[in-house]
Amino acid sequence: MTPEQGDTIVVWFSCGAASAVAARKAIEQYSHICTIRIVNNPIKEEDADNQRFLKEIERWLGLPIESQINPKYPNHSCVEVWNKEKYMSGVGGARCTRDLKKAARQEWEKNNHFDFIVMGFTAEERSRYERFVRTERSNTLNILGDLGLSKQDCFDIILSAGIELPLIYKLGYPNANCIGCVKSSSPTYWNHVRAVHPDVFKERAEQSRRIGCRLVKYKGKRIFLDELPPDAKGRPMASLKMPDCGIFCEEKY
């Protein structure tokens, strides 16, 4: 499965380092024979610095980064999705992923021709890439994996290009997702949110309690955020394995 003359490749850019480098490598490898399009799904709850990063990456790539939302949610807000669906995250996945990422991607695909897609699966995520190919899109190119590029390699490439990484990484978060990502059940993660973004923690705690969603796992059981002891810890943040939130973030390890 190799792109040919005249094909169109769409790169889904999540405002993370990996998808930025995946876009760069796709351009380097295929722009001489293919049309490359780069698309982002904006999310209101992401850190504002993600948009600064997007603009700098756009200049680095030399191509415009398009924006695609789910028209049912013009404010592209996770909070609005959770309120409407009365569901945040659980065995059925995360509603924000389904409605703001996956549905937005499907809306774009419905209105645009493409032959291949590219996302930020890094070398250490080959099993996730293979699962995505098997269950979602067989025409997905494994740009970073085939080059053997890890997440740290992507950080290094971005920094060597003179581009500052998104602020969210510097604040100690493992990815450039929304602040207070409901896909995490780690007490380490949620107490980090409580320490760095107490307003977001308070909002997530109130909303999840109102909806009835126990977001965090502590001592083997699911509990509400407002029940989490401030000193509770799980695995260190660096080993949480939380993927950058793209259209594939429902894929499990």
C-alpha positions in Angstrom: 0.0 0.0 0.0 2.0 2.9 -1.3 0.8 6.3 -2.5 1.0 6.9 -6.2 1.1 9.9 -8.5 -2.0 12.1 -8.0 -3.2 10.6 -4.7 -4.4 12.7 -1.8 -3.0 12.2 1.7 -4.8 13.8 4.7 -2.8 14.2 7.9 -4.8 14.6 11.1 -3.0 17.1 13.3 -3.9 17.1 17.0 -1.7 20.0 18.2 0.8 17.4 19.5 4.4 16.9 18.6 4.0 13.5 17.1 1.3 14.5 14.6 3.3 17.6 13.7 6.3 15.5 12.8 4.1 13.0 11.0 2.9 15.8 8.8 6.4 17.0 8.1 7.6 13.6 7.1 4.6 13.0 4.9 5.4 16.2 3.0 9.0 15.2 2.7 8.2 11.8 1.4 5.2 12.3 -0.8 4.5 16.0 -1.7 6.3 15.6 -5.0 3.7 13.1 -6.2 0.7 13.6 -3.9 -1.5 16.4 -2.6 -1.0 16.7 1.1 -3.8 18.2 3.3 -3.5 18.7 7.0 -6.6 18.9 9.2 -7.2 19.8 12.8 -10.2 19.3 15.1 -10.2 22.3 17.5 -11.4 21.6 21.0 -12.4 24.5 23.3 -10.9 22.8 26.4 -7.4 22.5 25.1 -4.8 24.9 26.4 -4.8 28.2 24.5 -1.1 27.8 23.7 -2.0 24.9 21.4 -3.2 27.5 18.8 0.2 29.3 19.0 1.8 25.9 18.3 -0.5 25.2 15.4 0.4 28.5 13.7 4.1 27.9 14.1 3.8 24.3 12.8 1.8 25.7 9.8 4.7 28.0 8.9 7.2 25.1 9.4 5.2 22.8 7.1 4.5 25.5 4.5 0.9 24.3 4.1 -2.3 25.5 5.6 -3.8 23.6 8.5 -7.5 23.2 7.9 -10.1 23.2 10.6 -13.0 20.7 10.9 -15.7 20.5 13.5 -18.8 18.5 14.1 -21.5 21.0 12.9 -23.8 19.7 15.7 -21.4 21.3 18.2 -20.3 24.7 16.7 -18.6 25.6 20.0 -16.5 22.4 19.8 -16.7 22.1 23.6 -16.3 18.9 25.5 -18.3 20.3 28.4 -21.2 20.9 26.2 -21.0 17.3 24.8 -21.0 15.9 28.4 -23.9 18.0 29.5 -26.0 17.0 26.5 -25.2 13.3 26.5 -25.1 13.0 30.3 -22.1 10.8 29.8 -18.4 11.6 30.1 -16.2 8.5 29.8 -16.5 4.8 30.6 -16.8 1.4 29.0 -18.6 3.1 26.0 -15.6 5.3 25.4 -15.4 9.1 25.7 -18.3 11.1 24.3 -15.9 14.0 23.5 -13.9 11.7 21.2 -16.9 10.3 19.5 -18.7 13.7 18.9 -15.8 16.2 18.5 -13.1 14.0 16.9 -14.5 11.0 15.2 -17.7 12.6 14.0 -15.8 15.7 12.8 -13.4 13.4 10.9 -16.3 11.6 9.3 -17.9 14.9 8.3 -14.6 15.9 6.6 -14.4 12.6 4.8 -18.0 12.8 3.6 -17.2 16.1 1.8 -13.6 15.5 0.6 -11.7 13.0 -1.5 -8.7 11.3 0.0 -6.7 8.1 -0.7 -4.6 7.8 2.5 -4.6 9.1 6.0 -1.7 9.8 8.4 -1.8 10.2 12.2 0.7 10.5 15.0 1.3 6.9 15.8 4.9 6.7 17.0 7.3 3.8 16.8 6.3 2.6 20.3 2.7 2.5 19.3 2.8 -0.1 16.5 0.1 -2.2 18.1 -2.2 0.7 18.2 -1.5 1.5 14.6 -2.2 -2.1 13.6 -5.4 -2.2 15.6 -6.5 1.1 13.9 -5.8 -0.3 10.5 -7.7 -3.4 11.3 -10.8 -1.8 12.8 -11.0 1.7 11.3 -9.0 2.7 8.2 -6.9 0.2 6.2 -5.5 3.0 4.2 -3.5 4.5 7.1 0.2 5.2 6.5 2.5 4.4 9.4 4.8 7.4 8.7 6.5 7.6 12.2 6.6 3.9 12.9 8.2 3.1 9.6 10.9 5.7 10.3 11.4 4.4 13.8 10.6 7.7 15.4 9.5 7.7 19.0 7.6 10.4 20.9 10.9 11.8 22.3 12.3 11.9 18.8 9.4 14.0 17.7 10.0 16.4 20.6 13.6 16.7 19.6 12.7 17.3 15.9 10.3 20.1 16.9 12.8 21.7 19.2 15.6 21.5 16.6 13.4 23.4 14.2 13.3 26.3 16.7 9.7 25.7 17.6 8.6 25.8 21.3 6.6 22.8 22.4 3.0 23.5 23.5 2.9 24.9 27.0 0.8 21.9 28.2 3.9 19.7 28.0 6.0 22.1 30.1 3.2 22.1 32.8 3.9 18.4 33.3 1.1 16.8 31.2 2.0 13.7 29.1 0.3 15.0 26.0 -1.4 18.0 24.4 -4.9 16.9 25.1 -7.7 18.9 26.8 -6.8 19.9 30.4 -8.6 17.5 32.6 -8.9 14.6 30.0 -11.8 12.3 31.1 -10.1 9.3 29.4 -7.6 9.2 32.3 -8.5 7.2 35.4 -5.1 7.8 37.1 -5.0 9.4 40.6 -1.6 10.8 39.6 -3.0 12.6 36.6 -6.1 14.0 38.4 -4.1 15.2 41.4 -1.7 16.9 38.9 -4.8 18.6 37.4 -5.8 19.6 40.9 -2.4 21.2 41.6 -1.8 22.9 38.2 -5.4 23.7 37.1 -7.5 23.7 40.3 -10.4 25.5 38.5 -10.5 22.7 35.9 -10.4 20.0 38.6 -13.3 21.7 40.4 -15.3 21.9 37.2 -14.7 18.3 36.3 -15.5 17.2 39.8 -18.8 19.0 39.9 -19.9 18.0 36.4 -18.9 14.3 36.9 -20.7 14.2 40.2 -23.8 15.7 38.7 -23.7 13.3 35.7 -22.8 10.3 37.9 -19.5 9.5 36.3 -16.7 8.1 38.5 -13.7 9.2 36.5 -10.8 8.1 38.7 -9.7 4.6 39.9 -8.3 4.5 43.5 -7.4 1.4 45.5 -9.1 -0.9 42.9 -12.4 0.9 42.6 -13.9 3.8 40.7 -14.6 6.9 42.7 -15.8 10.5 42.1 -13.1 13.1 41.7 -14.3 14.9 44.9 -13.6 11.7 46.8 -9.9 11.5 45.7 -7.4 12.2 48.5 -5.1 15.0 47.4 -2.0 12.9 48.2 -3.2 9.8 46.2 -0.7 8.6 43.6 -0.7 5.9 41.0 1.9 5.4 38.2 4.3 8.3 37.5 3.0 10.7 34.9 5.6 9.7 32.3 4.3 6.2 32.2 0.6 6.9 32.0 0.5 6.0 28.3 -2.1 8.6 27.5 -2.0 9.2 23.7 -2.2 12.6 22.1 -5.8 13.1 21.5 -6.5 12.6 17.9 -9.3 10.8 16.0 -7.7 7.6 17.3 -7.6 8.3 21.0 -10.3 5.8 21.7 -7.8 3.1 20.7 -6.6 1.2 23.7 -3.1 -0.1 24.5 
